[in-house]
Every structure is written in structure tokens, then in C-alpha cells.
Amino acid sequence: MEDDSLQKVLIWLQDLVRGAVGYELENRILQGLCITQARKGFIRCALIVPTQASDVDGNWHVGAIATLIDVIGAAAIYSVAHRLITSVDLSISYYSTAKIQVCFLFKLC
């Protein structure tokens, strides 16, 4: 039987971006997410940070960044482990602020 976990997780991510599944917070943060490359254990995306993901100073809200990393990281894990594994230790270092309406390219593997 062929493993279809990568295809399943890509469909789930697309549904999440469209707002068909998940919570409103995730839908707002992931609005406009574009998956540019995906393979087992690896997802590369591009995102123009939506205004809904900003803090009071017009920067990309740190909670929105963490949510994005958690969701895409979970998807990359699912593509290999064939099940969702909860993030137990999420440690992020923020070195500077990031503005909204700017395109960011990122990969998780």
C-alpha cells in the first residue's frame, strides 16, 4: 500500500488556509500561505504576512509567528510519522521585528 501521508497533510494545510478546518486564529495567520515545495519531512512555504497577524506597532505578532511554525512543523512531522505529534517543546528566538505585508520564505524540516 502506497503511503499518502504527504498528500493528506498538503490537503489539510490547504483546507486550513481556506478556513475549511481549524480555528479562526490559524486561518487568519495562514491567510495567503503558499507551499512552494514539499516532500516527506520537508515543507517550504512563502507568505505575505497578513495585516490580521500584526501587533499594535504594525509588526508581525510573535504569537502568530509561533503558531505558523507550530502548524507547518506539525505538517512536516505528519508527512514522516503518519500521525500528528503534539509540539512539546517549542523554543523560538526572536532577533528582530518583522513587518507585515512583507513576503517571507521559510522551510521546516
Secondary structure, DSSP 8 states (H G I E B T S, - for coil): ----HHHHHHHHHHHHHHTSSS-HHHHHHTTT-EEEEEETTEEEEEEE--GGGB-TTSBB-HHHHHHHHHHHHHHHHHHHHSS------------S--BTT-EEEEEE-
